[in-house]
Amino acid sequence: MLNFPIQILPADLAAETAALNAKLAKGVDVLNKLTDDDIDIGSTPKDVVFEQDGIEVYHYHPLVEKSKIMKTPLLIVPPLINGYQVADLQPDRSLVRNLLNEGIDVYLNNWGYPRQVDKYRTVDDYINGYLDDTVDFIRHHHGVDKIALLGICQGGTISTTYSTLHSDKISHLTLTVTPIDFEAYKAKHKPHEGLMFTMGADADVEKMVAVHGNVPVDVLNVSFLMASPFILNFGKYADVIDILDDREALINFLRMEKWLFGGPDAAGQTFKEFIRDFLKGNKLVKGTLEVGGHKVDLKNLVMPVLNVYAEKDHIVPPACTVALGKHVGSQDYSEFAIATGHIGIYTGGLAQKVLAPKVGSWLRERGA
């Protein structure tokens, strides 16, 4: 007689199979009744206050009394290659709402979806063109000389570069999971850490842009998903079985999927320049980067800087973010760690409690 380490009784197997079938049936019923409106993302009330070439600037409605709103407006700069909704995924997991509750006057730059004609846009166009025009609009709208910036991932790299070139317009700079030194992770390499940077450095970007014009979001997502292939490709979908009969949990999962797979393509020329100069060349920390004919010098970051990183970040390893501290010219530079991952810093439960309050107190202490 054979002895198996795990004893599976026929009655138990039948009961579990029946329970799973019931869960699947209910999940299919829930999915069939859902509409796109049910899976809403980026839903915090806002107005489009400025628009240029398909790029929109949002001004969010306040959530506190007017007397409690800070005098210095804050502009959130998302990455070019992901939808802005990561900052406003759902009402109970929204960096935007949390910042509003801190009394911060919030704007956000939605980079939109590049058209084929936009494949010629350059890094200079985005930084010294669109972003500078947005900053000027907000400054004039509020009658202030300077505004605060908050950069999200690649948007933080853009914000950092912008702030070195236009330090006279930026009062405070907050960065979240921002790649600054694209090679710093190599010193203490861990499995999967920096894998997306490694793949990007090996990619034939010239051929990608020659074939596609603008680099499709599906191509970009491959790099993101392969940075942690089991968890992001298989694990999360296996876990969905556990929530199929929970309508709200299922909607929350689908919101994340909608954001991840509904992002914009990358403007071809900008993508080439970013890979060449930032990722491969690492010119930002080497002091050799030029944008629009102007040298980018991190010593020009003389405003207060708050650099926030995720301790469990395998997309942008912490070493790549905190490297900024060695290069800034500011006498008021600080770092803040959150025990979460790259996306969790915006959507995770812990981040909802600590990120916006930290930004709010940091700004208030510095006169914003």
C-alpha positions as CSV (number, residue, x, y, z in Angstrom):
1,M,0.0,0.0,0.0
2,L,1.3,3.4,-0.9
3,N,1.5,6.2,1.7
4,F,1.2,9.7,0.4
5,P,2.4,12.6,2.6
6,I,-0.8,14.6,1.9
7,Q,-4.1,12.7,2.4
8,I,-6.9,13.9,0.1
9,L,-10.3,12.5,0.9
10,P,-12.8,12.2,-1.9
11,A,-15.5,14.0,0.1
12,D,-13.1,16.9,0.8
13,L,-12.1,17.1,-2.8
14,A,-15.7,17.2,-4.0
15,A,-16.6,19.9,-1.5
16,E,-13.6,22.1,-2.6
17,T,-14.4,21.6,-6.2
18,A,-18.0,22.6,-5.7
19,A,-17.0,25.7,-3.7
20,L,-14.5,26.7,-6.5
21,N,-17.2,26.2,-9.2
22,A,-19.6,28.4,-7.2
23,K,-17.0,31.1,-6.8
24,L,-16.2,31.0,-10.5
25,A,-19.8,31.2,-11.4
26,K,-20.4,34.2,-9.2
27,G,-17.3,35.8,-10.5
28,V,-18.4,35.4,-14.1
29,D,-21.8,36.9,-13.2
30,V,-20.1,39.9,-11.6
31,L,-17.8,40.4,-14.6
32,N,-20.7,40.2,-17.0
33,K,-22.6,43.0,-15.1
34,L,-19.6,45.4,-14.8
35,T,-19.3,48.4,-17.1
36,D,-16.4,50.6,-17.8
37,D,-17.9,53.2,-15.5
38,D,-17.8,50.8,-12.6
39,I,-14.0,50.5,-13.1
40,D,-13.4,54.2,-12.8
41,I,-9.9,55.5,-12.3
42,G,-8.7,59.1,-11.9
43,S,-12.1,60.1,-10.4
44,T,-11.2,62.9,-8.0
45,P,-13.1,66.0,-9.1
46,K,-11.0,68.4,-11.2
47,D,-11.1,71.0,-13.9
48,V,-8.9,71.1,-17.1
49,V,-7.4,74.6,-16.7
50,F,-4.7,74.5,-19.4
51,E,-4.3,72.5,-22.6
52,Q,-1.5,72.3,-25.2
53,D,-1.1,69.7,-28.0
54,G,-3.2,67.1,-26.3
55,I,-1.5,67.6,-22.9
56,E,-3.9,68.6,-20.1
57,V,-3.3,70.3,-16.8
58,Y,-5.8,69.5,-14.1
59,H,-6.6,71.6,-11.0
60,Y,-8.3,69.5,-8.3
61,H,-11.2,70.7,-6.2
62,P,-10.3,71.4,-2.6
63,L,-11.3,69.0,0.1
64,V,-10.6,71.4,3.1
65,E,-11.8,74.9,4.0
66,K,-10.2,77.7,1.9
67,S,-8.5,79.1,5.0
68,K,-6.6,75.8,5.5
69,I,-5.2,75.6,1.9
70,M,-1.5,76.3,1.5
71,K,-0.5,79.4,-0.4
72,T,2.1,77.5,-2.6
73,P,0.4,75.4,-5.3
74,L,1.8,71.9,-6.0
75,L,2.2,70.4,-9.5
76,I,2.3,66.6,-9.7
77,V,4.5,65.4,-12.7
78,P,3.7,61.8,-13.7
79,P,5.9,59.7,-15.9
80,L,5.6,60.1,-19.6
81,I,5.1,56.3,-20.1
82,N,2.4,55.6,-17.6
83,G,-1.1,57.0,-17.1
84,Y,-1.4,59.8,-14.5
85,Q,-4.1,57.7,-12.7
86,V,-1.6,55.9,-10.5
87,A,-1.8,59.0,-8.4
88,D,-5.6,58.8,-8.2
89,L,-6.4,55.1,-8.7
90,Q,-9.6,55.0,-6.5
91,P,-11.1,57.1,-3.8
92,D,-9.6,55.2,-0.9
93,R,-6.2,54.8,-2.5
94,S,-5.4,58.2,-4.0
95,L,-2.3,60.3,-3.5
96,V,-4.2,63.2,-5.0
97,R,-7.0,63.0,-2.4
98,N,-4.6,62.5,0.4
99,L,-2.6,65.6,-0.6
100,L,-5.9,67.6,-0.9
101,N,-6.8,66.5,2.6
102,E,-3.5,68.0,3.8
103,G,-4.6,71.4,2.5
104,I,-2.3,71.3,-0.5
105,D,-3.6,73.1,-3.7
106,V,-3.0,70.3,-6.3
107,Y,-2.4,70.5,-10.0
108,L,-1.4,67.6,-12.2
109,N,0.2,67.4,-15.7
110,N,-1.5,64.7,-17.8
111,W,0.9,64.1,-20.7
112,G,-1.9,62.4,-22.7
113,Y,-1.5,60.0,-25.6
114,P,1.1,60.9,-28.3
115,R,0.0,60.8,-31.9
116,Q,2.2,59.6,-34.7
117,V,3.1,63.2,-35.5
118,D,4.4,63.5,-32.0
119,K,7.1,61.0,-32.5
120,Y,9.5,63.9,-33.1
121,R,9.0,65.4,-29.7
122,T,12.2,65.7,-27.7
123,V,13.1,65.7,-24.0
124,D,13.7,69.5,-24.5
125,D,10.1,69.8,-25.8
126,Y,8.7,68.2,-22.7
127,I,10.9,69.9,-20.1
128,N,11.6,73.4,-21.5
129,G,8.4,73.5,-23.5
130,Y,5.3,71.8,-22.1
131,L,6.4,71.6,-18.4
132,D,7.8,75.1,-18.4
133,D,4.6,76.5,-19.9
134,T,2.6,74.6,-17.3
135,V,4.7,76.0,-14.4
136,D,4.3,79.5,-15.8
137,F,0.6,79.2,-16.2
138,I,0.2,78.1,-12.5
139,R,2.6,80.8,-11.3
140,H,0.6,83.5,-13.1
141,H,-2.7,82.0,-12.1
142,H,-1.8,82.2,-8.5
143,G,0.3,85.4,-8.7
144,V,3.4,83.7,-7.2
145,D,7.0,83.6,-8.3
146,K,7.5,79.9,-7.4
147,I,5.5,76.7,-7.1
148,A,6.3,73.3,-5.7
149,L,6.8,70.1,-7.8
150,L,6.1,66.5,-6.9
151,G,7.6,64.0,-9.4
152,I,6.4,60.4,-9.8
153,C,9.1,57.9,-11.0
154,Q,10.3,59.1,-14.4
155,G,8.3,62.2,-13.7
156,G,10.6,62.8,-10.8
157,T,13.6,62.5,-13.2
158,I,11.9,65.1,-15.4
159,S,11.1,67.3,-12.4
160,T,14.7,67.1,-11.2
161,T,16.1,68.1,-14.6
162,Y,13.6,70.9,-14.9
163,S,14.4,72.3,-11.4
164,T,18.1,72.5,-12.2
165,L,17.3,74.6,-15.3
166,H,14.6,76.7,-13.8
167,S,15.4,76.9,-10.1
168,D,14.0,80.4,-9.9
169,K,10.5,79.0,-10.5
170,I,10.5,76.1,-8.0
171,S,10.2,76.6,-4.3
172,H,10.1,72.9,-3.1
173,L,10.9,69.7,-4.9
174,T,9.5,66.3,-3.8
175,L,10.5,63.1,-5.5
176,T,9.0,59.7,-5.2
177,V,10.7,56.5,-6.3
178,T,12.7,58.5,-8.8
179,P,15.6,57.1,-10.8
180,I,18.6,59.5,-10.6
181,D,21.6,57.2,-10.8
182,F,20.7,54.4,-13.2
183,E,23.8,52.4,-12.3
184,A,23.8,52.6,-8.5
185,Y,22.0,49.3,-8.1
186,K,24.9,47.4,-9.5
187,A,27.1,47.9,-6.4
188,K,24.8,45.6,-4.3
189,H,23.0,43.7,-6.9
190,K,20.0,41.6,-5.8
191,P,17.9,39.3,-8.0
192,H,15.4,41.3,-10.2
193,E,16.6,44.6,-8.8
194,G,17.3,47.0,-11.7
195,L,16.4,44.3,-14.2
196,M,14.3,46.9,-16.1
197,F,17.3,49.2,-16.4
198,T,19.4,46.3,-17.6
199,M,16.9,45.4,-20.3
200,G,16.5,49.0,-21.3
201,A,20.3,49.4,-21.7
202,D,20.4,46.3,-24.0
203,A,17.4,47.3,-26.1
204,D,17.9,48.3,-29.7
205,V,16.0,51.6,-29.3
206,E,16.8,52.9,-32.8
207,K,15.2,49.9,-34.4
208,M,12.1,50.1,-32.1
209,V,11.5,53.7,-33.0
210,A,12.2,53.0,-36.7
211,V,9.6,50.3,-36.7
212,H,6.9,51.8,-34.5
213,G,7.4,55.6,-34.5
214,N,6.1,55.9,-31.0
215,V,6.9,52.9,-28.8
216,P,3.7,51.0,-28.0
217,V,2.6,50.7,-24.4
218,D,2.5,46.9,-24.8
219,V,6.2,46.9,-25.6
220,L,6.9,49.1,-22.5
221,N,4.7,46.9,-20.3
222,V,6.9,43.8,-21.2
223,S,9.9,45.5,-19.5
224,F,7.8,46.3,-16.4
225,L,6.3,42.8,-16.1
226,M,9.6,41.0,-16.7
227,A,11.1,42.9,-13.8
228,S,9.3,40.5,-11.5
229,P,7.9,37.9,-13.9
230,F,6.3,35.4,-11.6
231,I,4.5,37.8,-9.3
232,L,3.4,40.2,-12.1
233,N,2.6,37.7,-14.8
234,F,1.3,34.6,-13.0
235,G,1.0,35.2,-9.2
236,K,-1.4,38.1,-9.3
237,Y,-3.8,36.3,-11.7
238,A,-3.7,33.1,-9.6
239,D,-4.7,35.3,-6.6
240,V,-7.7,36.6,-8.4
241,I,-9.5,33.3,-7.8
242,D,-9.7,34.2,-4.1
243,I,-11.6,37.5,-4.8
244,L,-13.8,36.5,-7.7
245,D,-17.0,36.5,-5.6
246,D,-16.1,39.8,-3.9
247,R,-17.4,42.6,-6.2
248,E,-15.4,45.5,-4.6
249,A,-12.2,43.6,-4.4
250,L,-12.5,42.5,-8.0
251,I,-13.2,46.0,-9.2
252,N,-10.1,47.2,-7.3
253,F,-8.0,44.6,-9.1
254,L,-9.5,45.6,-12.5
255,R,-8.7,49.3,-11.7
256,M,-5.0,48.5,-11.4
257,E,-5.1,46.4,-14.6
258,K,-6.9,49.3,-16.4
259,W,-4.2,51.7,-15.4
260,L,-1.3,49.3,-16.2
261,F,-2.5,48.3,-19.7
262,G,-4.2,51.5,-20.7
263,G,-1.2,53.8,-20.6
264,P,0.1,55.9,-23.4
265,D,2.7,55.0,-26.0
266,A,6.1,56.7,-25.7
267,A,7.0,59.5,-28.1
268,G,9.7,58.1,-30.3
269,Q,12.4,60.7,-30.2
270,T,11.9,61.4,-26.4
271,F,12.2,57.6,-25.7
272,K,15.4,57.4,-27.7
273,E,16.9,60.4,-25.9
274,F,15.9,59.2,-22.4
275,I,17.3,55.7,-23.0
276,R,20.5,57.1,-24.5
277,D,21.2,60.0,-22.1
278,F,19.6,59.0,-18.8
279,L,19.5,55.2,-18.7
280,K,22.5,54.2,-20.8
281,G,24.7,57.3,-20.5
282,N,23.7,58.0,-16.9
283,K,24.6,61.6,-17.7
284,L,22.4,63.2,-15.0
285,V,24.8,62.2,-12.2
286,K,27.9,62.4,-14.4
287,G,27.2,66.1,-15.0
288,T,27.3,65.6,-18.8
289,L,23.6,66.0,-19.6
290,E,22.5,68.8,-21.8
291,V,18.8,69.7,-22.5
292,G,18.0,72.4,-25.1
293,G,21.6,73.4,-25.2
294,H,21.8,74.0,-21.5
295,K,24.0,72.0,-19.1
296,V,22.1,70.2,-16.3
297,D,23.9,70.6,-13.1
298,L,22.4,69.0,-10.0
299,K,24.2,71.6,-7.8
300,N,21.6,74.0,-9.1
301,L,19.0,72.2,-6.9
302,V,19.2,74.8,-4.2
303,M,15.5,74.6,-3.1
304,P,14.4,72.2,-0.3
305,V,14.3,68.6,-1.6
306,L,12.4,65.7,-0.1
307,N,13.4,62.4,-1.7
308,V,10.9,59.5,-1.0
309,Y,11.8,55.9,-1.8
310,A,10.3,52.5,-1.4
311,E,12.3,50.0,0.6
312,K,11.0,47.0,-1.5
313,D,11.3,48.7,-4.9
314,H,12.6,46.3,-7.5
315,I,11.8,48.6,-10.4
316,V,13.8,51.6,-9.2
317,P,16.1,50.2,-6.4
318,P,16.5,52.6,-3.5
319,A,20.2,53.1,-4.3
320,C,19.2,54.7,-7.6
321,T,17.0,57.2,-5.8
322,V,19.1,58.2,-2.8
323,A,22.2,58.8,-4.9
324,L,20.8,62.3,-5.5
325,G,21.9,63.3,-2.0
326,K,25.5,63.3,-3.1
327,H,24.9,65.8,-5.9
328,V,22.4,68.4,-4.8
329,G,23.4,72.0,-3.9
330,S,20.6,72.4,-1.4
331,Q,21.3,72.7,2.3
332,D,17.9,71.3,3.0
333,Y,17.9,67.8,1.6
334,S,16.1,64.9,3.3
335,E,15.0,61.3,2.6
336,F,12.0,59.4,3.6
337,A,11.6,55.6,3.3
338,I,8.3,53.7,3.1
339,A,8.3,49.9,3.6
340,T,6.5,49.1,0.3
341,G,7.1,48.5,-3.4
342,H,7.3,50.7,-6.5
343,I,3.5,50.9,-7.2
344,G,2.6,50.4,-3.5
345,I,4.0,53.8,-2.6
346,Y,1.0,55.2,-4.4
347,T,-1.7,52.5,-4.0
348,G,-0.6,50.5,-0.9
349,G,-2.4,50.7,2.4
350,L,0.6,51.9,4.4
351,A,1.4,54.6,1.9
352,Q,-2.1,56.1,2.3
353,K,-1.3,56.8,5.9
354,V,2.2,58.2,5.7
355,L,3.1,59.6,2.2
356,A,0.8,62.6,1.9
357,P,1.0,63.5,5.6
358,K,4.8,63.5,5.3
359,V,4.7,65.8,2.2
360,G,2.2,68.0,3.9
361,S,4.2,68.5,7.1
362,W,7.4,68.9,5.2
363,L,5.9,71.7,3.0
364,R,4.3,73.5,6.0
365,E,7.6,73.4,8.0
366,R,9.2,75.1,5.0
367,G,6.7,77.9,4.5
368,A,4.6,76.5,1.7
